[in-house]
């Protein structure tokens, strides 16, 4: 039974014999790097970079559900990219726009 499942995965149109498997697998590196940046101070985050990561995740998540063959690896990596990008953007926005108001209120 396990052999037939492995053989089905191996022969799948988005299986390990194709670029449709390896491209999203390596794309996980972007999400992992973004997760590693959670420890980075918000002032060092880049709006253009995080907007690009978020937009890429959102756009390609949708696309990965309408292509044939369905590529769930591509879908999951793009959901992760969108999620980490949105989180990083929220950290940057909170730091740049809301942190100043709190600091001013504390000084008064």
Biopython code that builds the backbone (N, CA, C, O; Angstrom):
import numpy as np
from Bio.PDB.StructureBuilder import StructureBuilder

atoms = [
    (1, "UNK", "N", (0.824, -1.186, 0.000)),
    (1, "UNK", "CA", (0.000, 0.000, 0.000)),
    (1, "UNK", "C", (0.876, 1.260, 0.000)),
    (1, "UNK", "O", (0.618, 2.187, -0.768)),
    (2, "UNK", "N", (1.897, 1.302, 0.844)),
    (2, "UNK", "CA", (2.780, 2.457, 0.899)),
    (2, "UNK", "C", (3.520, 2.641, -0.425)),
    (2, "UNK", "O", (3.757, 3.766, -0.865)),
    (3, "UNK", "N", (3.884, 1.516, -1.055)),
    (3, "UNK", "CA", (4.592, 1.606, -2.322)),
    (3, "UNK", "C", (3.706, 2.217, -3.394)),
    (3, "UNK", "O", (4.182, 2.998, -4.218)),
    (4, "UNK", "N", (2.427, 1.872, -3.396)),
    (4, "UNK", "CA", (1.537, 2.423, -4.413)),
    (4, "UNK", "C", (1.330, 3.927, -4.199)),
    (4, "UNK", "O", (1.212, 4.673, -5.171)),
    (5, "UNK", "N", (1.285, 4.378, -2.944)),
    (5, "UNK", "CA", (1.147, 5.814, -2.674)),
    (5, "UNK", "C", (2.411, 6.563, -3.090)),
    (5, "UNK", "O", (2.331, 7.646, -3.670)),
    (6, "UNK", "N", (3.571, 5.989, -2.796)),
    (6, "UNK", "CA", (4.815, 6.617, -3.215)),
    (6, "UNK", "C", (4.938, 6.643, -4.733)),
    (6, "UNK", "O", (5.417, 7.617, -5.313)),
    (7, "UNK", "N", (4.503, 5.566, -5.363)),
    (7, "UNK", "CA", (4.551, 5.509, -6.822)),
    (7, "UNK", "C", (3.583, 6.521, -7.427)),
    (7, "UNK", "O", (3.892, 7.143, -8.443)),
    (8, "UNK", "N", (2.413, 6.689, -6.808)),
    (8, "UNK", "CA", (1.446, 7.686, -7.283)),
    (8, "UNK", "C", (2.020, 9.094, -7.140)),
    (8, "UNK", "O", (1.865, 9.921, -8.038)),
    (9, "UNK", "N", (2.680, 9.369, -6.018)),
    (9, "UNK", "CA", (3.316, 10.675, -5.829)),
    (9, "UNK", "C", (4.414, 10.889, -6.866)),
    (9, "UNK", "O", (4.504, 11.953, -7.478)),
    (10, "UNK", "N", (5.233, 9.885, -7.053)),
    (10, "UNK", "CA", (6.348, 9.987, -7.996)),
    (10, "UNK", "C", (5.854, 10.263, -9.416)),
    (10, "UNK", "O", (6.472, 11.036, -10.148)),
    (11, "UNK", "N", (4.749, 9.639, -9.806)),
    (11, "UNK", "CA", (4.226, 9.771, -11.173)),
    (11, "UNK", "C", (3.201, 10.885, -11.330)),
    (11, "UNK", "O", (2.693, 11.095, -12.432)),
    (12, "UNK", "N", (2.890, 11.594, -10.273)),
    (12, "UNK", "CA", (1.913, 12.689, -10.332)),
    (12, "UNK", "C", (2.427, 13.794, -11.265)),
    (12, "UNK", "O", (3.634, 14.022, -11.330)),
    (13, "UNK", "N", (1.528, 14.486, -11.992)),
    (13, "UNK", "CA", (1.973, 15.564, -12.887)),
    (13, "UNK", "C", (2.697, 16.708, -12.169)),
    (13, "UNK", "O", (3.422, 17.474, -12.805)),
    (14, "UNK", "N", (2.508, 16.829, -10.857)),
    (14, "UNK", "CA", (3.239, 17.836, -10.077)),
    (14, "UNK", "C", (4.154, 17.141, -9.074)),
    (14, "UNK", "O", (4.433, 17.677, -8.001)),
    (15, "UNK", "N", (4.618, 15.948, -9.429)),
    (15, "UNK", "CA", (5.460, 15.161, -8.532)),
    (15, "UNK", "C", (6.937, 15.526, -8.639)),
    (15, "UNK", "O", (7.304, 16.427, -9.393)),
    (16, "UNK", "N", (7.774, 14.834, -7.891)),
    (16, "UNK", "CA", (9.202, 15.154, -7.814)),
    (16, "UNK", "C", (9.978, 15.051, -9.126)),
    (16, "UNK", "O", (11.119, 15.509, -9.197)),
    (17, "UNK", "N", (9.396, 14.469, -10.148)),
    (17, "UNK", "CA", (10.083, 14.391, -11.439)),
    (17, "UNK", "C", (9.894, 15.671, -12.257)),
    (17, "UNK", "O", (10.424, 15.781, -13.363)),
    (18, "UNK", "N", (9.139, 16.643, -11.718)),
    (18, "UNK", "CA", (8.807, 17.823, -12.513)),
    (18, "UNK", "C", (9.232, 19.116, -11.815)),
    (18, "UNK", "O", (9.470, 19.136, -10.608)),
    (19, "UNK", "N", (9.322, 20.173, -12.584)),
    (19, "UNK", "CA", (9.608, 21.502, -12.040)),
    (19, "UNK", "C", (8.438, 21.986, -11.192)),
    (19, "UNK", "O", (8.611, 22.838, -10.321)),
    (20, "UNK", "N", (7.248, 21.444, -11.444)),
    (20, "UNK", "CA", (6.057, 21.855, -10.683)),
    (20, "UNK", "C", (6.162, 21.444, -9.213)),
    (20, "UNK", "O", (5.431, 21.963, -8.370)),
    (21, "UNK", "N", (7.045, 20.539, -8.916)),
    (21, "UNK", "CA", (7.307, 20.145, -7.530)),
    (21, "UNK", "C", (8.464, 20.958, -6.950)),
    (21, "UNK", "O", (8.371, 21.475, -5.837)),
    (22, "UNK", "N", (9.545, 21.064, -7.705)),
    (22, "UNK", "CA", (10.767, 21.660, -7.159)),
    (22, "UNK", "C", (10.702, 23.172, -7.022)),
    (22, "UNK", "O", (11.262, 23.714, -6.069)),
    (23, "UNK", "N", (10.047, 23.866, -7.926)),
    (23, "UNK", "CA", (9.965, 25.332, -7.823)),
    (23, "UNK", "C", (9.284, 25.764, -6.524)),
    (23, "UNK", "O", (9.850, 26.586, -5.803)),
    (24, "UNK", "N", (8.085, 25.245, -6.186)),
    (24, "UNK", "CA", (7.496, 25.648, -4.913)),
    (24, "UNK", "C", (8.267, 25.136, -3.707)),
    (24, "UNK", "O", (8.264, 25.778, -2.657)),
    (25, "UNK", "N", (8.922, 24.001, -3.839)),
    (25, "UNK", "CA", (9.694, 23.468, -2.725)),
    (25, "UNK", "C", (10.838, 24.424, -2.371)),
    (25, "UNK", "O", (11.077, 24.695, -1.195)),
    (26, "UNK", "N", (11.536, 24.930, -3.374)),
    (26, "UNK", "CA", (12.606, 25.887, -3.107)),
    (26, "UNK", "C", (12.057, 27.251, -2.709)),
    (26, "UNK", "O", (12.735, 28.012, -2.018)),
    (27, "UNK", "N", (10.842, 27.568, -3.134)),
    (27, "UNK", "CA", (10.223, 28.843, -2.771)),
    (27, "UNK", "C", (9.943, 28.916, -1.265)),
    (27, "UNK", "O", (9.785, 30.007, -0.716)),
    (28, "UNK", "N", (9.882, 27.768, -0.603)),
    (28, "UNK", "CA", (9.717, 27.758, 0.859)),
    (28, "UNK", "C", (10.852, 28.520, 1.539)),
    (28, "UNK", "O", (10.682, 29.018, 2.652)),
    (29, "UNK", "N", (11.995, 28.614, 0.887)),
    (29, "UNK", "CA", (13.116, 29.357, 1.445)),
    (29, "UNK", "C", (12.774, 30.817, 1.706)),
    (29, "UNK", "O", (13.256, 31.398, 2.679)),
    (30, "UNK", "N", (11.949, 31.418, 0.854)),
    (30, "UNK", "CA", (11.530, 32.808, 1.051)),
    (30, "UNK", "C", (10.688, 32.924, 2.316)),
    (30, "UNK", "O", (10.890, 33.834, 3.120)),
    (31, "UNK", "N", (9.748, 32.008, 2.488)),
    (31, "UNK", "CA", (8.903, 32.047, 3.683)),
    (31, "UNK", "C", (9.718, 31.777, 4.944)),
    (31, "UNK", "O", (9.493, 32.408, 5.977)),
    (32, "UNK", "N", (10.642, 30.864, 4.864)),
    (32, "UNK", "CA", (11.486, 30.558, 6.023)),
    (32, "UNK", "C", (12.353, 31.766, 6.374)),
    (32, "UNK", "O", (12.530, 32.081, 7.551)),
    (33, "UNK", "N", (12.893, 32.443, 5.360)),
    (33, "UNK", "CA", (13.691, 33.645, 5.616)),
    (33, "UNK", "C", (12.832, 34.738, 6.238)),
    (33, "UNK", "O", (13.292, 35.461, 7.122)),
    (34, "UNK", "N", (11.599, 34.862, 5.788)),
    (34, "UNK", "CA", (10.698, 35.867, 6.349)),
    (34, "UNK", "C", (10.359, 35.539, 7.804)),
    (34, "UNK", "O", (10.232, 36.441, 8.632)),
    (35, "UNK", "N", (10.216, 34.267, 8.109)),
    (35, "UNK", "CA", (9.971, 33.854, 9.499)),
    (35, "UNK", "C", (11.202, 34.161, 10.354)),
    (35, "UNK", "O", (11.071, 34.607, 11.494)),
    (36, "UNK", "N", (12.378, 33.927, 9.814)),
    (36, "UNK", "CA", (13.609, 34.248, 10.548)),
    (36, "UNK", "C", (13.697, 35.751, 10.824)),
    (36, "UNK", "O", (14.277, 36.167, 11.827)),
    (37, "UNK", "N", (13.120, 36.565, 9.931)),
    (37, "UNK", "CA", (13.139, 38.017, 10.106)),
    (37, "UNK", "C", (12.143, 38.506, 11.154)),
    (37, "UNK", "O", (12.100, 39.702, 11.442)),
    (38, "UNK", "N", (11.342, 37.611, 11.732)),
    (38, "UNK", "CA", (10.434, 38.021, 12.804)),
    (38, "UNK", "C", (11.234, 38.599, 13.975)),
    (38, "UNK", "O", (10.726, 39.437, 14.720)),
    (39, "UNK", "N", (12.473, 38.158, 14.138)),
    (39, "UNK", "CA", (13.316, 38.645, 15.225)),
    (39, "UNK", "C", (13.993, 39.975, 14.880)),
    (39, "UNK", "O", (14.562, 40.631, 15.752)),
    (40, "UNK", "N", (13.930, 40.364, 13.616)),
    (40, "UNK", "CA", (14.562, 41.606, 13.167)),
    (40, "UNK", "C", (13.763, 42.806, 13.671)),
    (40, "UNK", "O", (12.534, 42.748, 13.695)),
    (41, "UNK", "N", (14.418, 43.880, 14.069)),
    (41, "UNK", "CA", (13.679, 45.074, 14.498)),
    (41, "UNK", "C", (12.830, 45.621, 13.350)),
    (41, "UNK", "O", (13.270, 45.604, 12.201)),
    (42, "UNK", "N", (11.618, 46.105, 13.644)),
    (42, "UNK", "CA", (10.718, 46.565, 12.577)),
    (42, "UNK", "C", (11.293, 47.690, 11.724)),
    (42, "UNK", "O", (10.949, 47.799, 10.547)),
    (43, "UNK", "N", (12.159, 48.527, 12.288)),
    (43, "UNK", "CA", (12.707, 49.633, 11.494)),
    (43, "UNK", "C", (13.628, 49.139, 10.383)),
    (43, "UNK", "O", (13.939, 49.897, 9.465)),
    (44, "UNK", "N", (14.063, 47.902, 10.447)),
    (44, "UNK", "CA", (14.930, 47.352, 9.407)),
    (44, "UNK", "C", (14.147, 46.623, 8.315)),
    (44, "UNK", "O", (14.737, 46.150, 7.344)),
    (45, "UNK", "N", (12.833, 46.530, 8.463)),
    (45, "UNK", "CA", (12.005, 45.881, 7.446)),
    (45, "UNK", "C", (11.774, 46.844, 6.286)),
    (45, "UNK", "O", (11.799, 48.063, 6.458)),
    (46, "UNK", "N", (11.551, 46.282, 5.113)),
    (46, "UNK", "CA", (11.371, 47.070, 3.899)),
    (46, "UNK", "C", (9.928, 46.953, 3.402)),
    (46, "UNK", "O", (9.418, 45.852, 3.195)),
    (47, "UNK", "N", (9.280, 48.111, 3.214)),
    (47, "UNK", "CA", (7.918, 48.094, 2.663)),
    (47, "UNK", "C", (7.874, 47.442, 1.277)),
    (47, "UNK", "O", (7.059, 46.544, 1.064)),
    (48, "UNK", "N", (8.721, 47.861, 0.324)),
    (48, "UNK", "CA", (8.636, 47.243, -1.011)),
    (48, "UNK", "C", (8.834, 45.728, -0.989)),
    (48, "UNK", "O", (8.145, 44.996, -1.700)),
    (49, "UNK", "N", (9.776, 45.264, -0.173)),
    (49, "UNK", "CA", (10.031, 43.827, -0.111)),
    (49, "UNK", "C", (8.820, 43.086, 0.447)),
    (49, "UNK", "O", (8.396, 42.077, -0.116)),
    (50, "UNK", "N", (8.266, 43.577, 1.542)),
    (50, "UNK", "CA", (7.157, 42.882, 2.176)),
    (50, "UNK", "C", (5.872, 42.983, 1.347)),
    (50, "UNK", "O", (5.058, 42.060, 1.349)),
    (51, "UNK", "N", (5.689, 44.100, 0.640)),
    (51, "UNK", "CA", (4.539, 44.218, -0.264)),
    (51, "UNK", "C", (4.681, 43.209, -1.399)),
    (51, "UNK", "O", (3.702, 42.576, -1.796)),
    (52, "UNK", "N", (5.897, 43.058, -1.920)),
    (52, "UNK", "CA", (6.133, 42.088, -2.999)),
    (52, "UNK", "C", (5.888, 40.659, -2.521)),
    (52, "UNK", "O", (5.270, 39.866, -3.232)),
    (53, "UNK", "N", (6.363, 40.328, -1.338)),
    (53, "UNK", "CA", (6.154, 38.983, -0.790)),
    (53, "UNK", "C", (4.663, 38.726, -0.583)),
    (53, "UNK", "O", (4.159, 37.659, -0.935)),
    (54, "UNK", "N", (3.961, 39.703, -0.013)),
    (54, "UNK", "CA", (2.523, 39.549, 0.247)),
    (54, "UNK", "C", (1.743, 39.424, -1.053)),
    (54, "UNK", "O", (0.926, 38.515, -1.205)),
    (55, "UNK", "N", (1.993, 40.339, -1.999)),
    (55, "UNK", "CA", (1.259, 40.320, -3.275)),
    (55, "UNK", "C", (1.523, 39.031, -4.041)),
    (55, "UNK", "O", (0.603, 38.440, -4.608)),
    (56, "UNK", "N", (2.771, 38.598, -4.056)),
    (56, "UNK", "CA", (3.108, 37.337, -4.731)),
    (56, "UNK", "C", (2.341, 36.182, -4.105)),
    (56, "UNK", "O", (1.787, 35.338, -4.810)),
    (57, "UNK", "N", (2.313, 36.151, -2.786)),
    (57, "UNK", "CA", (1.597, 35.077, -2.093)),
    (57, "UNK", "C", (0.116, 35.068, -2.417)),
    (57, "UNK", "O", (-0.460, 34.012, -2.678)),
    (58, "UNK", "N", (-0.505, 36.245, -2.402)),
    (58, "UNK", "CA", (-1.948, 36.325, -2.658)),
    (58, "UNK", "C", (-2.265, 35.960, -4.105)),
    (58, "UNK", "O", (-3.154, 35.149, -4.363)),
    (59, "UNK", "N", (-1.540, 36.558, -5.043)),
    (59, "UNK", "CA", (-1.812, 36.318, -6.474)),
    (59, "UNK", "C", (-1.592, 34.856, -6.841)),
    (59, "UNK", "O", (-2.449, 34.245, -7.479)),
    (60, "UNK", "N", (-0.458, 34.287, -6.446)),
    (60, "UNK", "CA", (-0.145, 32.920, -6.838)),
    (60, "UNK", "C", (-0.931, 31.877, -6.055)),
    (60, "UNK", "O", (-1.080, 30.745, -6.517)),
    (61, "UNK", "N", (-1.440, 32.240, -4.873)),
    (61, "UNK", "CA", (-2.325, 31.298, -4.161)),
    (61, "UNK", "C", (-3.582, 31.071, -4.991)),
    (61, "UNK", "O", (-4.040, 29.942, -5.162)),
    (62, "UNK", "N", (-4.116, 32.152, -5.493)),
    (62, "UNK", "CA", (-5.318, 32.043, -6.338)),
    (62, "UNK", "C", (-5.005, 31.254, -7.610)),
    (62, "UNK", "O", (-5.744, 30.343, -7.983)),
    (63, "UNK", "N", (-3.910, 31.610, -8.265)),
    (63, "UNK", "CA", (-3.551, 30.953, -9.513)),
    (63, "UNK", "C", (-3.339, 29.452, -9.323)),
    (63, "UNK", "O", (-3.719, 28.656, -10.182)),
    (64, "UNK", "N", (-2.739, 29.069, -8.207)),
    (64, "UNK", "CA", (-2.432, 27.649, -7.994)),
    (64, "UNK", "C", (-3.680, 26.795, -7.805)),
    (64, "UNK", "O", (-3.606, 25.569, -7.888)),
    (65, "UNK", "N", (-4.824, 27.425, -7.551)),
    (65, "UNK", "CA", (-6.061, 26.644, -7.413)),
    (65, "UNK", "C", (-6.795, 26.467, -8.739)),
    (65, "UNK", "O", (-7.704, 25.643, -8.835)),
    (66, "UNK", "N", (-6.414, 27.228, -9.761)),
    (66, "UNK", "CA", (-7.126, 27.129, -11.036)),
    (66, "UNK", "C", (-6.320, 26.445, -12.135)),
    (66, "UNK", "O", (-6.858, 26.161, -13.205)),
    (67, "UNK", "N", (-5.048, 26.178, -11.888)),
    (67, "UNK", "CA", (-4.238, 25.520, -12.908)),
    (67, "UNK", "C", (-4.455, 24.009, -12.877)),
    (67, "UNK", "O", (-4.956, 23.456, -11.898)),
    (68, "UNK", "N", (-4.072, 23.365, -13.955)),
    (68, "UNK", "CA", (-4.108, 21.916, -14.027)),
    (68, "UNK", "C", (-2.687, 21.451, -14.279)),
    (68, "UNK", "O", (-2.059, 21.937, -15.219)),
    (69, "UNK", "N", (-2.158, 20.553, -13.504)),
    (69, "UNK", "CA", (-2.754, 19.865, -12.365)),
    (69, "UNK", "C", (-2.753, 20.763, -11.122)),
    (69, "UNK", "O", (-1.953, 21.691, -11.008)),
    (70, "UNK", "N", (-3.655, 20.467, -10.213)),
    (70, "UNK", "CA", (-3.692, 21.191, -8.943)),
    (70, "UNK", "C", (-2.350, 20.976, -8.245)),
    (70, "UNK", "O", (-1.852, 19.854, -8.151)),
    (71, "UNK", "N", (-1.787, 22.066, -7.765)),
    (71, "UNK", "CA", (-0.479, 21.985, -7.126)),
    (71, "UNK", "C", (-0.611, 22.518, -5.705)),
    (71, "UNK", "O", (-0.503, 23.722, -5.474)),
    (72, "UNK", "N", (-0.844, 21.623, -4.760)),
    (72, "UNK", "CA", (-1.085, 22.024, -3.381)),
    (72, "UNK", "C", (0.183, 22.486, -2.692)),
    (72, "UNK", "O", (0.112, 23.256, -1.734)),
    (73, "UNK", "N", (1.332, 22.044, -3.148)),
    (73, "UNK", "CA", (2.598, 22.538, -2.623)),
    (73, "UNK", "C", (2.749, 24.022, -2.978)),
    (73, "UNK", "O", (3.157, 24.825, -2.139)),
    (74, "UNK", "N", (2.420, 24.378, -4.217)),
    (74, "UNK", "CA", (2.468, 25.772, -4.656)),
    (74, "UNK", "C", (1.465, 26.614, -3.872)),
    (74, "UNK", "O", (1.772, 27.733, -3.461)),
    (75, "UNK", "N", (0.279, 26.077, -3.669)),
    (75, "UNK", "CA", (-0.744, 26.800, -2.908)),
    (75, "UNK", "C", (-0.285, 27.062, -1.476)),
    (75, "UNK", "O", (-0.388, 28.186, -0.983)),
    (76, "UNK", "N", (0.225, 26.022, -0.808)),
    (76, "UNK", "CA", (0.597, 26.184, 0.599)),
    (76, "UNK", "C", (1.781, 27.133, 0.780)),
    (76, "UNK", "O", (1.799, 27.905, 1.738)),
    (77, "UNK", "N", (2.767, 27.093, -0.114)),
    (77, "UNK", "CA", (3.899, 28.006, 0.029)),
    (77, "UNK", "C", (3.456, 29.445, -0.194)),
    (77, "UNK", "O", (3.977, 30.356, 0.450)),
    (78, "UNK", "N", (2.517, 29.663, -1.085)),
    (78, "UNK", "CA", (2.061, 31.026, -1.333)),
    (78, "UNK", "C", (1.162, 31.548, -0.219)),
    (78, "UNK", "O", (1.171, 32.745, 0.068)),
    (79, "UNK", "N", (0.395, 30.679, 0.405)),
    (79, "UNK", "CA", (-0.379, 31.097, 1.584)),
    (79, "UNK", "C", (0.596, 31.487, 2.702)),
    (79, "UNK", "O", (0.374, 32.473, 3.404)),
    (80, "UNK", "N", (1.668, 30.715, 2.862)),
    (80, "UNK", "CA", (2.679, 31.037, 3.871)),
    (80, "UNK", "C", (3.361, 32.365, 3.543)),
    (80, "UNK", "O", (3.616, 33.169, 4.440)),
    (81, "UNK", "N", (3.656, 32.598, 2.273)),
    (81, "UNK", "CA", (4.273, 33.866, 1.883)),
    (81, "UNK", "C", (3.354, 35.040, 2.173)),
    (81, "UNK", "O", (3.794, 36.061, 2.703)),
    (82, "UNK", "N", (2.081, 34.900, 1.827)),
    (82, "UNK", "CA", (1.129, 35.985, 2.085)),
    (82, "UNK", "C", (1.008, 36.238, 3.583)),
    (82, "UNK", "O", (0.992, 37.386, 4.027)),
    (83, "UNK", "N", (0.922, 35.170, 4.353)),
    (83, "UNK", "CA", (0.779, 35.311, 5.803)),
    (83, "UNK", "C", (1.982, 35.968, 6.458)),
    (83, "UNK", "O", (1.825, 36.873, 7.277)),
    (84, "UNK", "N", (3.181, 35.522, 6.104)),
    (84, "UNK", "CA", (4.372, 36.120, 6.712)),
    (84, "UNK", "C", (4.571, 37.552, 6.233)),
    (84, "UNK", "O", (5.017, 38.406, 6.999)),
    (85, "UNK", "N", (4.244, 37.818, 4.979)),
    (85, "UNK", "CA", (4.363, 39.180, 4.459)),
    (85, "UNK", "C", (3.391, 40.128, 5.146)),
    (85, "UNK", "O", (3.753, 41.253, 5.492)),
    (86, "UNK", "N", (2.145, 39.672, 5.344)),
    (86, "UNK", "CA", (1.161, 40.509, 6.047)),
    (86, "UNK", "C", (1.581, 40.769, 7.486)),
    (86, "UNK", "O", (1.421, 41.879, 7.993)),
    (87, "UNK", "N", (2.113, 39.757, 8.135)),
    (87, "UNK", "CA", (2.572, 39.937, 9.508)),
    (87, "UNK", "C", (3.711, 40.952, 9.580)),
    (87, "UNK", "O", (3.718, 41.828, 10.445)),
    (88, "UNK", "N", (4.670, 40.826, 8.668)),
    (88, "UNK", "CA", (5.789, 41.757, 8.667)),
    (88, "UNK", "C", (5.330, 43.182, 8.338)),
    (88, "UNK", "O", (5.822, 44.144, 8.928)),
    (89, "UNK", "N", (4.388, 43.317, 7.398)),
    (89, "UNK", "CA", (3.850, 44.642, 7.091)),
    (89, "UNK", "C", (3.145, 45.240, 8.306)),
    (89, "UNK", "O", (3.280, 46.433, 8.580)),
    (90, "UNK", "N", (2.399, 44.420, 9.026)),
    (90, "UNK", "CA", (1.701, 44.930, 10.207)),
    (90, "UNK", "C", (2.698, 45.381, 11.270)),
    (90, "UNK", "O", (2.474, 46.391, 11.936)),
    (91, "UNK", "N", (3.789, 44.649, 11.434)),
    (91, "UNK", "CA", (4.830, 45.063, 12.384)),
    (91, "UNK", "C", (5.421, 46.409, 11.977)),
    (91, "UNK", "O", (5.602, 47.294, 12.813)),
    (92, "UNK", "N", (5.720, 46.557, 10.691)),
    (92, "UNK", "CA", (6.333, 47.790, 10.187)),
    (92, "UNK", "C", (5.373, 48.968, 10.331)),
    (92, "UNK", "O", (5.782, 50.046, 10.762)),
    (93, "UNK", "N", (4.111, 48.779, 9.979)),
    (93, "UNK", "CA", (3.114, 49.849, 10.077)),
    (93, "UNK", "C", (2.899, 50.245, 11.529)),
    (93, "UNK", "O", (2.850, 51.433, 11.847)),
    (94, "UNK", "N", (2.770, 49.255, 12.416)),
    (94, "UNK", "CA", (2.610, 49.571, 13.841)),
    (94, "UNK", "C", (3.804, 50.364, 14.357)),
    (94, "UNK", "O", (3.638, 51.312, 15.125)),
    (95, "UNK", "N", (4.994, 49.983, 13.943)),
    (95, "UNK", "CA", (6.193, 50.685, 14.403)),
    (95, "UNK", "C", (6.261, 52.107, 13.844)),
    (95, "UNK", "O", (6.566, 53.046, 14.578)),
    (96, "UNK", "N", (5.977, 52.270, 12.543)),
    (96, "UNK", "CA", (6.139, 53.571, 11.899)),
    (96, "UNK", "C", (5.034, 54.570, 12.226)),
    (96, "UNK", "O", (5.298, 55.768, 12.322)),
    (97, "UNK", "N", (3.799, 54.095, 12.398)),
    (97, "UNK", "CA", (2.679, 55.028, 12.530)),
    (97, "UNK", "C", (2.031, 55.060, 13.906)),
    (97, "UNK", "O", (1.540, 56.108, 14.326)),
    (98, "UNK", "N", (2.018, 53.957, 14.606)),
    (98, "UNK", "CA", (1.323, 53.923, 15.886)),
    (98, "UNK", "C", (2.277, 54.061, 17.062)),
    (98, "UNK", "O", (1.872, 54.515, 18.133)),
    (99, "UNK", "N", (3.513, 53.684, 16.885)),
    (99, "UNK", "CA", (4.495, 53.761, 17.950)),
    (99, "UNK", "C", (4.799, 55.223, 18.297)),
    (99, "UNK", "O", (5.051, 55.538, 19.460)),
    (100, "UNK", "N", (4.779, 56.127, 17.292)),
    (100, "UNK", "CA", (5.068, 57.533, 17.514)),
    (100, "UNK", "C", (3.999, 58.182, 18.397)),
    (100, "UNK", "O", (4.319, 58.998, 19.260)),
    (101, "UNK", "N", (2.732, 57.820, 18.181)),
    (101, "UNK", "CA", (1.647, 58.375, 18.979)),
    (101, "UNK", "C", (1.768, 57.928, 20.429)),
    (101, "UNK", "O", (1.550, 58.724, 21.342)),
    (102, "UNK", "N", (2.114, 56.662, 20.652)),
    (102, "UNK", "CA", (2.267, 56.146, 22.014)),
    (102, "UNK", "C", (3.450, 56.835, 22.709)),
    (102, "UNK", "O", (3.373, 57.161, 23.894)),
    (103, "UNK", "N", (4.537, 57.051, 21.973)),
    (103, "UNK", "CA", (5.708, 57.701, 22.542)),
    (103, "UNK", "C", (5.373, 59.147, 22.928)),
    (103, "UNK", "O", (5.782, 59.612, 23.992)),
    (104, "UNK", "N", (4.632, 59.858, 22.071)),
    (104, "UNK", "CA", (4.250, 61.241, 22.353)),
    (104, "UNK", "C", (3.325, 61.310, 23.565)),
    (104, "UNK", "O", (3.440, 62.226, 24.379)),
    (105, "UNK", "N", (2.418, 60.360, 23.690)),
    (105, "UNK", "CA", (1.493, 60.331, 24.808)),
    (105, "UNK", "C", (2.225, 60.056, 26.127)),
    (105, "UNK", "O", (1.858, 60.608, 27.164)),
    (106, "UNK", "N", (3.230, 59.229, 26.093)),
    (106, "UNK", "CA", (4.006, 58.903, 27.286)),
    (106, "UNK", "C", (4.824, 60.125, 27.738)),
    (106, "UNK", "O", (4.946, 60.377, 28.936)),
    (107, "UNK", "N", (5.374, 60.870, 26.794)),
    (107, "UNK", "CA", (6.195, 62.040, 27.118)),
    (107, "UNK", "C", (5.374, 63.156, 27.761)),
    (107, "UNK", "O", (5.909, 63.925, 28.559)),
    (108, "UNK", "N", (4.085, 63.259, 27.432)),
    (108, "UNK", "CA", (3.231, 64.306, 27.980)),
    (108, "UNK", "C", (2.847, 63.972, 29.360)),
    (108, "UNK", "O", (2.123, 64.734, 30.001)),
]
sb = StructureBuilder()
sb.init_structure("model")
sb.init_model(0)
sb.init_chain("A")
sb.init_seg("    ")
for serial, (resi, resn, name, xyz) in enumerate(atoms, 1):
    if name == "N":
        sb.init_residue(resn, " ", resi, " ")
    sb.init_atom(name, np.array(xyz, "f"), 0.0, 1.0, " ", f" {name:<3s}", serial, name[0])
structure = sb.get_structure()
